[in-house]
Amino acid sequence: MESDVADGTDSASVAVAQGPQLSDETDADSVVTPLEKAQTERALGIIKEAAAGLLREVCYNGPLCNTDFLVHSAERGATNLQFTSLCVWLVTELKAVSSLVENISPTDGPADAETFQLELSGVVKELHCPYTSLTSGEVTSRLTSLYNCLQLLVFLCTELQAARLMYNKMVPEIPSSEAVQELMLVGEALEVPKPFPAISVNDLMQMLKIKIEAITATIPDSIKSSPLLKTELQPAQWERLSQLHWQLLKEYECRIRMLLTRFDVTVQSFHWCERSKEHGAKMREVFWPLRQSLRLTSHVTISHLLAAREEDSRILHTCSAALCQKTCSSIKKVLMTGSIPDRGGRPNEIEPPMPTWAERREGGGKQHRWGKRNKRKRN
């Protein structure tokens, strides 16, 4: 079913953009050819399936999930209560995940059709709808055809899908309850009196600052180090920092998943040998507790950045001889000293092999073979 819906959506992109070749209000003297009629029926069939499939994809569970009910309601357009309710639901869902300002109100019957279309024209205009059938002409006559109504549903559904994708990539806002819990933990760590949440935030931060300065004053100067971030950030810079932090978390999560997948595949390869059949249960018993302790997300927060010191910016070369001597273990016994030879293997540096040349045959063998093929074809 999913493949059918996807194929219908791809085919509908052309049908929705071009529209049916025939207008609903044809002149009495005009002649409709069978080809034009077939093209119109095909375009309507494609957009019907596309609209029904998109409604299922955006998790609509109303009465118009059925294609027949959907077509029946769309034929009546703005005068149908179920059709207007569906449009209201789509716009409401769209406003929840985007900055849409315009809105449409539910209707009570055909008498509210004109008001509904006026409000809907504002929504379509704000969303920069590319379909001229929904943006040009008389406002009250745009939803008088079945195709235009289905085209409107396809447009709103695709806008809702795009808005949800963009919303999921946005930086999530930290709830106020989590911020309060963080302050509670800070207060407990600094042994601040328990009723401190009753005071204002400014007074609380000042109290915490005094407490921290009193504790750091007892630390010897030889141990102290300057903070890595010394400048005071503005609100816009804090927001940008949060966005960068969120992007890095997503990048690290992707890398962590890749490394864990490679790790799982490597461990599974040890179960292929004959000896693993005897010790397979013991291997799983030892491995799985360690594997489950590995997190898929990074635990680094902006607080770690604020707490970082200058010594954290010192980059140690893991391949240096001095460091390897300190990190040498029973597993890592070999220590490579001196210049390491270059083993090559870079694709851009590999020269292509010389082609093998064969001596030319006398008598023009290629022409002779082509002549035989031509004779066979003629026969």
C-alpha positions in Angstrom: 0.0 0.0 0.0 2.8 2.4 0.8 4.4 1.9 -2.6 1.1 2.6 -4.3 0.6 5.8 -2.3 4.2 6.9 -3.1 3.7 6.2 -6.8 0.4 8.0 -6.8 2.0 11.0 -5.0 4.8 11.1 -7.6 2.4 10.9 -10.5 0.2 13.5 -8.9 3.0 16.1 -8.9 2.5 16.5 -12.7 -1.3 16.2 -12.5 -1.7 18.7 -9.7 0.6 21.2 -11.4 -1.0 21.0 -14.8 -4.6 20.4 -13.8 -7.2 18.7 -15.9 -7.2 19.6 -19.6 -10.9 20.4 -19.5 -12.8 23.0 -17.5 -15.8 22.0 -15.5 -17.8 24.8 -17.2 -17.4 24.0 -20.9 -19.2 25.9 -23.6 -22.2 24.2 -25.2 -20.6 24.6 -28.7 -17.2 23.1 -27.7 -16.4 19.6 -28.8 -14.8 17.3 -26.2 -12.6 14.7 -27.9 -12.2 11.2 -26.4 -8.5 11.9 -25.8 -9.2 15.1 -23.8 -11.9 13.3 -21.8 -9.5 10.4 -21.0 -6.8 12.8 -19.9 -9.2 14.6 -17.6 -10.4 11.4 -16.0 -6.8 10.2 -15.6 -5.8 13.5 -13.9 -8.8 13.3 -11.5 -8.1 9.7 -10.7 -4.5 10.5 -9.9 -5.3 13.4 -7.6 -8.0 11.4 -5.9 -5.6 8.7 -4.9 -2.9 11.3 -4.0 -5.2 13.2 -1.7 -6.4 10.1 0.1 -2.9 8.8 0.5 -1.6 12.1 1.8 -4.4 12.3 4.4 -3.3 8.9 5.7 0.3 10.0 5.8 -0.4 13.1 7.9 -2.3 10.8 10.4 -5.8 12.0 9.6 -8.4 9.6 11.1 -11.6 11.4 10.3 -14.5 10.2 8.2 -12.9 11.4 4.9 -10.2 8.7 5.0 -12.3 6.8 2.6 -11.8 7.8 -1.0 -15.5 7.7 -1.9 -16.5 9.9 1.0 -13.6 12.3 0.3 -14.7 12.7 -3.4 -18.4 13.1 -2.4 -17.5 15.9 0.1 -15.0 17.6 -2.3 -17.6 17.8 -5.0 -19.7 20.0 -2.8 -16.7 22.1 -1.8 -17.1 24.9 0.8 -20.8 24.1 1.3 -19.9 20.7 2.8 -19.4 20.6 6.5 -17.0 17.6 6.5 -14.8 19.2 3.8 -14.5 22.4 5.7 -13.8 20.6 8.9 -11.0 18.7 7.2 -9.5 22.0 6.0 -9.7 23.4 9.5 -7.9 20.4 10.9 -5.1 20.7 8.4 -4.6 24.4 9.0 -4.7 23.8 12.8 -2.0 21.1 12.5 0.0 23.4 10.3 -0.2 26.3 12.8 1.1 24.0 15.5 4.4 23.4 13.7 4.9 26.6 11.8 4.6 30.4 12.1 1.4 30.6 10.2 -0.6 33.7 11.1 -3.8 33.3 9.1 -6.5 31.0 10.3 -9.9 29.6 9.2 -13.0 29.1 11.4 -15.2 26.0 11.4 -18.5 26.4 9.5 -22.0 25.6 10.6 -23.5 25.1 7.2 -23.6 26.4 3.5 -24.4 29.9 4.8 -20.8 30.2 6.0 -19.2 29.1 2.7 -18.4 32.6 1.5 -16.7 33.5 4.8 -14.8 30.2 4.8 -13.4 30.9 1.3 -12.3 34.4 2.2 -10.4 33.1 5.2 -8.9 30.3 3.2 -7.7 32.7 0.5 -5.6 34.4 3.2 -4.1 31.1 4.3 -3.3 30.1 0.7 -1.7 33.5 0.0 0.4 33.4 3.2 1.7 30.0 2.2 2.6 31.2 -1.3 0.6 28.6 -3.1 1.9 28.0 -6.6 -1.4 26.8 -8.0 -3.2 29.7 -9.9 -6.5 27.9 -9.7 -6.4 28.5 -5.9 -5.0 32.0 -5.9 -6.5 33.8 -8.9 -10.0 34.6 -10.0 -13.1 35.2 -7.9 -12.6 34.1 -4.4 -16.0 32.6 -4.0 -15.7 30.5 -7.2 -12.3 28.8 -6.5 -13.7 25.8 -4.7 -16.6 25.1 -7.0 -14.9 22.2 -8.8 -13.9 18.8 -7.6 -10.3 19.1 -8.9 -9.7 22.5 -7.2 -10.9 21.1 -3.8 -8.7 18.0 -4.1 -5.8 20.2 -5.2 -6.3 22.3 -2.1 -6.1 19.2 0.1 -2.9 18.0 -1.6 -1.3 21.4 -1.1 -2.2 21.7 2.6 -1.1 18.1 3.2 2.3 18.6 1.6 2.8 21.9 3.4 2.0 20.1 6.7 4.5 17.3 5.9 7.3 19.9 5.1 6.4 21.9 8.2 6.6 18.9 10.5 10.0 17.9 9.0 11.4 21.4 9.6 9.9 21.5 13.1 11.6 18.3 14.1 15.0 19.8 13.1 14.5 22.9 15.3 16.3 23.2 18.6 13.9 22.1 21.4 13.2 24.6 24.1 14.2 23.6 27.6 11.1 23.4 29.8 11.1 25.6 32.8 10.7 22.6 35.1 14.1 21.2 33.9 15.7 24.6 34.6 14.3 24.6 38.1 15.6 21.1 38.7 19.0 22.2 37.5 19.0 25.0 40.0 17.9 22.7 42.7 20.8 20.4 42.0 23.2 23.3 42.0 21.8 24.4 45.4 22.2 21.0 46.8 25.8 20.7 45.6 26.7 24.1 47.1 24.8 23.3 50.3 22.5 26.3 49.9 19.5 26.4 52.3 16.5 24.4 51.0 13.9 27.2 50.7 15.9 29.0 48.0 13.3 28.4 45.2 11.1 30.9 46.9 13.4 33.8 46.1 13.8 35.5 42.7 16.1 34.2 40.1 18.4 37.2 40.2 18.8 36.9 44.0 19.3 33.1 43.7 22.1 33.5 41.0 23.8 36.2 43.2 23.7 33.8 46.2 25.2 31.0 44.1 27.9 33.3 42.8 28.9 34.3 46.3 29.0 30.7 47.4 31.1 29.6 44.4 33.6 32.4 44.9 34.0 31.5 48.5 34.7 27.9 47.6 37.2 28.7 44.8 39.1 31.1 47.1 40.3 28.1 49.1 41.8 26.4 46.0 45.6 26.9 45.6 46.7 29.1 42.6 48.8 26.3 41.3 45.7 24.2 40.6 43.5 27.0 39.3 43.1 27.5 35.6 41.4 30.2 33.6 38.0 29.4 31.9 38.1 28.6 28.2 35.1 31.0 27.5 35.9 34.4 28.9 33.6 36.7 27.0 30.0 37.4 28.0 27.5 36.3 25.3 24.5 38.2 24.2 21.0 36.7 23.9 21.4 36.3 20.2 24.7 34.6 20.6 23.3 32.2 23.2 20.5 31.2 20.8 23.1 30.7 18.0 25.2 28.6 20.4 22.2 26.4 21.2 21.6 25.8 17.5 25.2 24.8 17.0 25.1 22.5 20.0 21.9 20.9 18.7 23.5 20.3 15.3 26.6 18.8 16.8 24.5 16.5 18.9 22.8 15.2 15.8 26.1 14.7 14.1 27.6 12.9 17.1 24.5 10.7 17.4 24.9 9.7 13.7 28.6 8.8 14.3 27.8 7.0 17.5 25.2 4.8 15.8 27.6 4.1 12.9 30.4 3.0 15.4 28.1 0.9 17.4 26.8 -0.8 14.3 30.3 -1.7 13.2 31.0 -2.8 16.8 28.0 -5.1 16.8 28.9 -6.6 13.4 32.5 -7.2 14.6 31.3 -9.0 17.7 28.8 -11.1 15.7 31.7 -12.3 13.5 33.2 -14.0 16.6 30.2 -16.2 16.9 30.7 -17.8 13.5 33.6 -20.0 14.5 33.2 -23.5 15.9 34.6 -22.6 19.3 31.9 -20.0 19.8 29.2 -22.7 19.9 30.5 -23.9 23.2 31.1 -20.5 24.8 28.4 -18.5 23.0 26.2 -18.2 26.1 29.2 -17.0 28.2 30.2 -14.5 25.6 26.7 -13.0 25.5 26.5 -12.9 29.3 29.7 -10.8 29.4 29.0 -8.7 26.3 25.4 -7.6 26.7 25.7 -5.7 30.0 28.6 -3.8 28.5 26.8 -3.2 25.3 23.7 -1.9 26.9 25.7 0.6 28.9 26.8 2.4 25.7 24.6 5.4 25.1 23.3 6.4 21.7 23.2 10.1 22.5 25.9 12.4 23.7 25.9 13.6 27.3 27.8 16.9 26.5 25.8 20.0 27.3 26.4 23.7 27.1 27.2 23.5 30.8 30.3 21.5 29.9 31.4 24.4 27.6 30.9 26.9 30.4 32.9 24.7 32.8 35.7 24.0 30.4 39.1 25.3 31.3 42.1 26.4 29.2 43.9 23.1 29.8 41.0 21.3 28.0 42.1 23.0 24.7 45.4 21.3 24.7 45.4 18.7 22.0 47.5 15.6 22.6 48.7 13.6 19.6 47.7 10.0 20.3 50.3 8.7 17.9 53.3 10.4 19.6 55.9 8.2 21.2 55.8 10.0 24.6 52.1 9.5 24.9 52.1 5.9 23.7 54.7 4.9 26.3 52.3 6.0 29.0 49.3 4.3 27.5 51.1 1.0 26.6 49.2 -2.1 27.8 49.3 -5.8 27.4 47.0 -5.5 24.4 48.8 -2.6 22.9 52.4 -3.8 23.0 53.9 -2.6 19.7 55.3 0.9 19.8 56.2 2.3 16.4 59.0 4.8 16.6 60.6 7.0 14.0 59.0 7.9 10.7 56.1 5.6 9.7 56.3 4.5 6.1 53.5 5.5 3.8 51.6 2.5 2.6 49.7 4.4 -0.1 46.4 3.1 -1.3 44.8 6.4 -2.0 42.5 6.1 -5.1 43.5 9.4 -6.6 47.2 8.4 -6.6 46.8 5.0 -8.3 47.9 5.0 -11.9 45.7 3.1 -14.4 47.3 0.0 -15.8 48.7 0.1 -19.3 46.3 -1.4 -21.9 47.4 -4.6 -23.6 48.0 -4.1 -27.3 47.5 -6.9 -29.9 49.1 -7.1 -33.3 46.9 -6.1 -36.2 45.7 -9.0 -38.2 46.1 -9.1 -41.9 43.1 -9.2 -44.2 40.9 -6.8 -42.2 39.2 -9.3 -40.0 36.8 -6.8 -38.5 35.4 -5.8 -41.9 35.1 -9.4 -42.9 33.1 -10.2 -39.7 30.8 -7.3 -40.3 30.2 -8.4 -43.8 29.1 -11.8 -42.6 26.7 -10.3 -40.1 25.2 -8.1 -42.8 24.7 -11.1 -45.0 22.9 -13.0 -42.3 20.6 -10.1 -41.5 19.7 -9.8 -45.2 18.8 -13.4 -45.5 
